[in-house]
Amino acid sequence: MKTWLSTLAACLAISTVHGDIPRIIFDTDITGDVDDVLALAMLHSLADRGACHLLGVTISKQNPQTAAFVDAQNTFYGRPDLPIGVTRDETAQKRESRYLKLADSANYPHNIRSNDDVPEAVALLRQLLAAQPDGSVSLVSVGIASNMANLLRSKADTVSPLDGPTLIRQKVKLLSIMAGAFETIDANNHFLEANVINGIAAMQTVARDWPQEVPVVWSGYEIGVSLPYPRQSIARDFDYVPHHIVKEAYLLHSGPEHDRPCWDQSSVLYAVFPDRDIFGLSKGGWVSVENDGFTRFTLPKKDNSSTPRDRFLTLTSAQRARALEAMVHLTAQPPRK
């Protein structure tokens, strides 16, 4: 079996040769759980490796410290000017955080102090998408779907003459989304996953209205929970600096004795390396979101001529080992400064 290093090296070589380096916009609800922090660290490491272009970060939950924390993390990783947008949708969930207060620490210098200092998330999404080549952007959405739903509802403006669905069709090649559950979870075959139930109407909008020409790959609860980030890595791999924002955020959230599932990291890894067999994919079909937040996957009927839009990630035992090792190495990789 190839190690993740040789697999990753092959990915980088192929991407570089063909010039098809993914352009990533990271849409996150970075407030409550800490897997968002680890996922953003992975994206910085992948960008440092030349495996992706990180275009910007949009935030889908309401907390007054979100922009400052993301700016602190981006600055720690050597990208102090990476664009950030925050939701101003009053229907988006408000969420407290155990770790966003690190933005107030003198150990993590940064410029953005308030959410008022950055643009609204959908305005930034439209600006970033309009500036990219057609069919080149992968959206990684790892939280509630308020920004994705509002992007779908957006109208033509001075940035682009296209409405939301048309702009998505023109610019986006993939939506890699962490949401839902597509296997039985602990004998529960009607599992209600947090990213969905914390914003059911928004996720229903995305599932119903996302353009069918733009593939959507769902990473369900079952994927992340089977990939526990090892506490040993937190204890050992981040001490190359006296203060590390990822380690401190993890400890504030989960403590030193917990292996936190890699839900959000799975959507990042797939978006950057969709063709490298790190994950498997289901057959094509359609995801719908029921009124209680249950995500239902339906295969197309035999007489249905439309191309299925949705697939969900799967994992073999060999893929699980490879994916987790890749996540650990990419999360712990020191910034290139």
C-alpha positions as CSV (number, residue, x, y, z in Angstrom):
1,M,0.0,0.0,0.0
2,K,1.2,3.5,-0.8
3,T,1.8,5.8,2.1
4,W,-0.2,9.0,2.2
5,L,3.1,10.8,1.4
6,S,3.6,9.1,-1.9
7,T,-0.1,9.5,-2.8
8,L,0.1,13.2,-1.9
9,A,3.3,13.6,-3.9
10,A,1.6,12.0,-6.9
11,C,-1.4,14.3,-6.5
12,L,0.8,17.4,-6.5
13,A,2.8,16.3,-9.5
14,I,-0.3,15.6,-11.6
15,S,-2.0,18.9,-10.5
16,T,1.1,20.9,-11.3
17,V,1.6,19.3,-14.7
18,H,-1.9,19.8,-15.8
19,G,-2.4,23.2,-14.2
20,D,-5.6,22.1,-12.6
21,I,-4.9,23.2,-9.1
22,P,-8.2,23.6,-7.2
23,R,-9.4,27.1,-6.3
24,I,-11.0,26.8,-2.9
25,I,-13.4,29.0,-1.0
26,F,-13.9,27.8,2.5
27,D,-17.3,28.4,4.0
28,T,-17.2,27.6,7.7
29,D,-19.3,28.0,10.9
30,I,-16.1,28.3,12.9
31,T,-17.6,29.0,16.4
32,G,-18.6,25.9,18.3
33,D,-16.6,22.8,17.2
34,V,-12.9,22.9,16.6
35,D,-12.8,20.8,13.5
36,D,-13.2,24.0,11.5
37,V,-9.9,25.3,12.9
38,L,-8.1,22.0,11.9
39,A,-9.7,22.1,8.5
40,L,-8.5,25.7,7.9
41,A,-5.0,24.7,9.0
42,M,-5.1,21.9,6.4
43,L,-6.1,24.3,3.7
44,H,-3.2,26.6,4.5
45,S,-0.8,23.6,4.5
46,L,-2.2,22.4,1.1
47,A,-1.9,25.9,-0.3
48,D,1.7,26.0,1.0
49,R,2.3,22.8,-0.9
50,G,0.9,24.2,-4.1
51,A,-2.0,21.7,-4.0
52,C,-4.7,24.4,-4.0
53,H,-5.3,28.1,-4.3
54,L,-7.1,29.3,-1.1
55,L,-9.2,32.2,-2.3
56,G,-11.0,33.3,0.9
57,V,-13.0,32.3,3.9
58,T,-16.7,33.0,4.6
59,I,-18.3,32.5,8.0
60,S,-21.9,31.2,8.3
61,K,-22.7,31.6,12.1
62,Q,-23.0,34.7,14.1
63,N,-20.4,35.4,16.8
64,P,-18.7,38.8,17.2
65,Q,-15.2,37.2,17.3
66,T,-15.3,35.1,14.2
67,A,-13.6,37.4,11.7
68,A,-10.8,38.3,14.2
69,F,-10.1,34.7,15.0
70,V,-10.0,33.6,11.4
71,D,-7.7,36.6,10.6
72,A,-5.4,35.6,13.5
73,Q,-5.2,32.0,12.2
74,N,-4.6,33.2,8.6
75,T,-1.9,35.5,9.9
76,F,-0.3,32.7,11.9
77,Y,-0.1,30.7,8.6
78,G,1.4,33.6,6.6
79,R,-1.8,34.8,4.8
80,P,-2.8,38.0,6.7
81,D,-4.6,39.5,3.7
82,L,-6.7,36.5,2.8
83,P,-10.3,37.8,2.3
84,I,-12.8,37.1,5.0
85,G,-16.6,37.5,4.9
86,V,-19.1,37.1,7.7
87,T,-22.8,36.4,7.7
88,R,-25.2,39.3,8.6
89,D,-28.2,37.1,8.1
90,E,-30.3,37.5,11.3
91,T,-31.8,34.0,10.7
92,A,-28.3,32.4,10.9
93,Q,-27.6,30.6,14.2
94,K,-25.8,32.6,16.9
95,R,-23.2,30.5,18.7
96,E,-20.9,30.8,21.6
97,S,-17.3,29.6,21.4
98,R,-14.7,28.2,23.8
99,Y,-11.8,29.2,21.6
100,L,-12.5,32.3,19.6
101,K,-11.2,34.4,22.5
102,L,-7.7,33.4,21.3
103,A,-8.2,36.3,18.9
104,D,-7.7,38.6,21.9
105,S,-4.4,37.1,22.8
106,A,-1.2,39.0,22.1
107,N,0.4,35.7,21.0
108,Y,-1.6,35.9,17.7
109,P,-1.1,39.3,16.0
110,H,-3.6,40.3,13.3
111,N,-5.4,43.3,11.9
112,I,-9.1,42.6,11.9
113,R,-10.7,43.4,15.2
114,S,-14.4,43.4,14.5
115,N,-16.8,41.7,12.1
116,D,-17.7,45.2,11.0
117,D,-14.2,45.4,9.4
118,V,-15.0,42.7,6.8
119,P,-17.6,42.3,4.0
120,E,-20.8,40.4,4.2
121,A,-20.3,36.8,3.3
122,V,-22.4,36.5,0.1
123,A,-21.0,39.8,-1.2
124,L,-17.5,38.3,-0.9
125,L,-18.6,35.0,-2.4
126,R,-19.9,36.8,-5.4
127,Q,-16.8,38.9,-5.7
128,L,-14.5,36.0,-5.5
129,L,-16.5,33.8,-7.9
130,A,-16.8,36.6,-10.5
131,A,-13.0,37.0,-10.5
132,Q,-12.2,33.3,-11.3
133,P,-12.1,31.4,-14.6
134,D,-15.3,29.6,-15.5
135,G,-15.7,26.2,-14.0
136,S,-12.7,26.5,-11.7
137,V,-13.9,27.0,-8.1
138,S,-14.6,24.3,-5.5
139,L,-16.7,25.5,-2.6
140,V,-16.1,23.7,0.7
141,S,-19.0,24.3,3.0
142,V,-18.6,22.8,6.5
143,G,-21.3,24.4,8.6
144,I,-24.8,25.5,8.4
145,A,-25.8,26.4,4.9
146,S,-27.0,30.0,5.4
147,N,-24.3,31.5,3.1
148,M,-24.8,28.9,0.4
149,A,-28.6,29.4,0.5
150,N,-28.2,33.2,0.4
151,L,-25.8,32.9,-2.5
152,L,-28.5,31.0,-4.4
153,R,-30.9,33.8,-3.6
154,S,-28.5,36.6,-4.6
155,K,-29.4,38.9,-7.5
156,A,-27.3,40.5,-10.2
157,D,-25.2,43.4,-8.9
158,T,-22.2,45.6,-9.8
159,V,-19.8,42.7,-9.2
160,S,-21.6,40.4,-11.7
161,P,-24.6,40.7,-13.9
162,L,-25.5,37.1,-13.1
163,D,-27.9,36.0,-10.4
164,G,-26.8,33.4,-7.8
165,P,-27.7,30.2,-9.6
166,T,-26.3,31.4,-12.9
167,L,-23.1,32.6,-11.3
168,I,-22.7,29.2,-9.6
169,R,-23.3,27.4,-12.9
170,Q,-20.6,29.5,-14.6
171,K,-17.9,29.5,-12.0
172,V,-18.3,26.5,-9.6
173,K,-17.2,23.0,-10.5
174,L,-17.9,21.3,-7.1
175,L,-19.7,21.9,-3.8
176,S,-18.0,19.7,-1.2
177,I,-20.3,19.9,1.8
178,M,-20.1,18.4,5.3
179,A,-23.7,17.7,6.3
180,G,-26.2,15.0,6.9
181,A,-25.8,11.3,7.5
182,F,-26.1,8.5,4.9
183,E,-25.5,5.5,7.1
184,T,-27.2,4.2,10.3
185,I,-25.6,5.8,13.3
186,D,-25.6,3.8,16.5
187,A,-28.6,1.8,15.4
188,N,-30.4,5.1,14.5
189,N,-31.5,5.1,10.8
190,H,-33.0,8.5,11.1
191,F,-30.0,10.4,12.5
192,L,-30.3,14.2,12.5
193,E,-26.9,15.8,11.9
194,A,-26.1,19.1,13.5
195,N,-25.2,21.2,10.4
196,V,-28.6,20.4,9.0
197,I,-30.8,20.8,12.1
198,N,-29.1,24.1,13.1
199,G,-30.4,25.6,9.8
200,I,-32.9,23.3,8.3
201,A,-34.5,25.9,5.9
202,A,-31.1,26.9,4.5
203,M,-30.0,23.3,3.9
204,Q,-33.4,22.6,2.3
205,T,-32.8,25.5,-0.1
206,V,-29.4,24.2,-1.0
207,A,-30.6,20.6,-1.5
208,R,-33.6,21.7,-3.6
209,D,-32.2,24.6,-5.6
210,W,-28.5,24.0,-6.2
211,P,-28.0,23.8,-10.0
212,Q,-28.1,20.3,-11.2
213,E,-25.2,20.9,-13.5
214,V,-22.8,21.5,-10.5
215,P,-21.9,18.3,-8.6
216,V,-22.5,18.2,-4.9
217,V,-20.5,15.7,-2.7
218,W,-21.8,15.2,0.8
219,S,-19.6,14.1,3.7
220,G,-21.9,12.6,6.2
221,Y,-21.6,12.4,9.9
222,E,-20.4,8.8,9.6
223,I,-17.3,9.8,7.7
224,G,-15.9,12.3,10.3
225,V,-16.8,10.2,13.3
226,S,-14.8,7.3,11.9
227,L,-11.7,9.6,11.6
228,P,-10.8,10.6,15.1
229,Y,-8.0,13.1,15.3
230,P,-5.5,11.6,17.7
231,R,-4.9,13.5,20.9
232,Q,-1.2,12.4,20.7
233,S,-0.7,14.7,17.7
234,I,-2.1,17.6,19.7
235,A,0.3,16.8,22.5
236,R,3.4,16.3,20.4
237,D,3.2,17.9,16.9
238,F,2.7,21.6,17.6
239,D,5.4,22.5,19.9
240,Y,7.7,24.0,17.3
241,V,6.5,27.4,18.5
242,P,5.7,28.5,22.1
243,H,2.1,29.3,21.2
244,H,0.2,27.5,18.4
245,I,-3.3,28.7,17.6
246,V,-4.5,25.2,16.5
247,K,-3.3,23.4,19.6
248,E,-4.6,26.0,21.9
249,A,-8.0,26.1,20.2
250,Y,-8.2,22.3,20.3
251,L,-7.4,22.2,24.0
252,L,-9.9,24.9,24.9
253,H,-12.6,23.0,23.0
254,S,-11.9,19.3,23.6
255,G,-9.2,19.1,26.3
256,P,-6.2,16.9,26.2
257,E,-8.0,13.5,26.5
258,H,-10.3,13.5,23.5
259,D,-9.9,12.4,19.9
260,R,-12.1,14.9,18.0
261,P,-13.8,13.5,14.8
262,C,-12.5,15.0,11.5
263,W,-15.9,16.0,10.0
264,D,-14.9,19.2,8.3
265,Q,-11.4,18.0,7.3
266,S,-13.0,15.2,5.1
267,S,-14.7,17.8,2.9
268,V,-11.4,19.7,2.5
269,L,-9.4,16.6,1.6
270,Y,-11.9,15.5,-1.0
271,A,-12.2,18.9,-2.6
272,V,-8.5,19.2,-3.1
273,F,-7.9,15.6,-4.2
274,P,-11.2,14.4,-5.6
275,D,-9.7,11.8,-8.0
276,R,-7.1,10.2,-5.8
277,D,-9.1,7.4,-4.2
278,I,-8.7,8.8,-0.7
279,F,-12.5,8.4,-0.3
280,G,-15.0,6.3,-2.2
281,L,-18.2,7.8,-3.7
282,S,-21.7,6.5,-3.7
283,K,-23.7,6.1,-6.9
284,G,-25.2,9.3,-8.2
285,G,-28.6,10.4,-6.8
286,W,-30.4,13.2,-5.1
287,V,-30.3,14.5,-1.5
288,S,-33.4,16.0,0.0
289,V,-33.8,17.5,3.5
290,E,-37.0,16.7,5.3
291,N,-38.7,19.1,7.7
292,D,-37.1,17.6,10.8
293,G,-33.6,17.8,9.2
294,F,-33.2,14.3,8.0
295,T,-31.2,14.0,4.9
296,R,-32.6,11.4,2.5
297,F,-30.6,10.1,-0.5
298,T,-32.6,8.8,-3.4
299,L,-31.3,7.0,-6.5
300,P,-32.7,8.1,-9.8
301,K,-35.6,6.2,-11.3
302,K,-34.9,4.2,-14.4
303,D,-36.9,6.5,-16.6
304,N,-35.2,9.6,-15.3
305,S,-33.0,11.1,-18.0
306,S,-31.5,13.9,-15.8
307,T,-27.9,13.5,-14.6
308,P,-27.8,12.9,-10.8
309,R,-26.2,15.8,-9.0
310,D,-25.4,14.3,-5.6
311,R,-23.0,11.7,-4.2
312,F,-21.8,11.0,-0.7
313,L,-18.4,9.9,0.6
314,T,-17.7,6.4,1.6
315,L,-14.6,4.8,3.3
316,T,-13.0,1.4,3.2
317,S,-10.7,0.5,6.1
318,A,-7.6,1.1,3.9
319,Q,-9.0,4.5,2.8
320,R,-9.7,5.4,6.5
321,A,-6.1,4.8,7.5
322,R,-4.8,6.8,4.6
323,A,-7.2,9.7,5.0
324,L,-6.5,10.0,8.7
325,E,-2.8,10.0,8.3
326,A,-3.0,12.7,5.6
327,M,-5.2,14.8,7.8
328,V,-2.8,14.6,10.8
329,H,0.2,15.4,8.7
330,L,-1.5,18.3,6.9
331,T,-2.9,19.8,10.1
332,A,0.4,19.6,12.0
333,Q,2.6,20.9,9.1
334,P,4.4,24.1,10.1
335,P,3.5,27.2,8.1
336,R,5.7,28.2,5.3
337,K,6.8,31.7,6.2
